[in-house]
Amino acid sequence: MYPTAVPTLHYMPIRFKQDTQFFFVLTRDDCCALIPGDYVGATFRDQPQDWWTPVNQDDLVNQWTHVTVIYNGGDKATASSYEIFFNGNQLPFGTLDVGHVGVACNDNALGSDVAGECPGSNYSFFPGLLDEIQVFNRALSPAEVQAIYNAGGAGLCKGNGAVRSAFLHGSGPTANPPILFLDTTAPTATTAKYKDSASLNFNGGNPWKEVGTWTDETAQFTGTLQDLGDLHVWLGLKNSDDQGTQFDLRAEIWKNGTELVAAGQTLCITAVTRNPANAKEVTVMFDPFAPVQFNNVTDELSLKVLTRIGTNPNGTKCPGPGGSHNNAVGLRVYFDATSRASQFEGTFTP
């Protein structure tokens, strides 16, 4: 963010439609000067407590500040559930409790607050610029926040790199082909191949079990890998008795099978069935990563897909439908067909 003035009472760089509405706020002498001083805070509306951290607003004016705001899944009325980073460094947890934050419009908005209930009028507009805004479906680690900040002026801009689609293929029978590979050619078959994981069990630590590893064996993905698009795959059950089980899915990009380049995961996946015609399309978003060079002689890019019984971010078993299942015979990934063209994209520069 690049504010050109200090807040007049307060401004909200972002309001996010999640639960009762998540927002990030910067304040000066807010609440009609009843709360003197400069603060930043993050919370959900309609909580009994709202914790603010002292920050000198004058230090932020007329310069770019990289801001990361994280809700880590804890009690929404507790200060330690919110992590705020400025320029890669975490601020102290909030120390000032300003009390209840009222219910208002639960919408997505940049740079303003809302007066009253929906559809209220916007006000208290953010004076300045916002750039490269991203929303993640999980809490980033401090190391990931630092990696994004360390990108410097390049930020998340990927330049004019070549975007290449990596399709998942298999050589051999439809069921669990022994050779799995990646290339840029879209599948043409009408019948999908599939790869099954080993059996899954929440007890004993709920370890990740590999579904399969697809490898670029013909050096089609070379250059400096700058960015990754979401992985798209189709899921099914190995056994119909596992109907209703919730699953987690993890995707990893490796260099030469020894260097983990990037990873991402999607948690608490529901509605997975045994019927191949009803295979469920799922996406996995890769976390931020540092650019990695792949030469066209000795380097090999590969995708590893793993699964386990569905868990919350804190490691507890997913609630709701299917939450009672502790184990499963296995999860099935469909690929290599026109209707099941499992794939991801990579952006490469020379």
Protein Blocks (a to p, Z undefined) as FASTA:
>chain_A
ZZfbdcehiacfbacdehjbpaddddehihhhlagcjddddddehiabdcdddddfklmg
opacddddddehiafkbfklpccdeehiacdddfbdgbjaddddddddehiacehjdddd
dehiaedddehiacdfbdcdfklmmmmmmnmmnlmagbjadcdddddddeddfbopfbdc
ddfbdcfbfbdcddddddddfeghiaacdfbdcddfkopagcjdfbdcddddddddfbfk
lgoiacdddddddehhlacfbdcddehiehiafblklcccddddddddddddddfklgcc
dddddddddddfkopacehehklpmbdfbdcddehifklcccddddddZZ
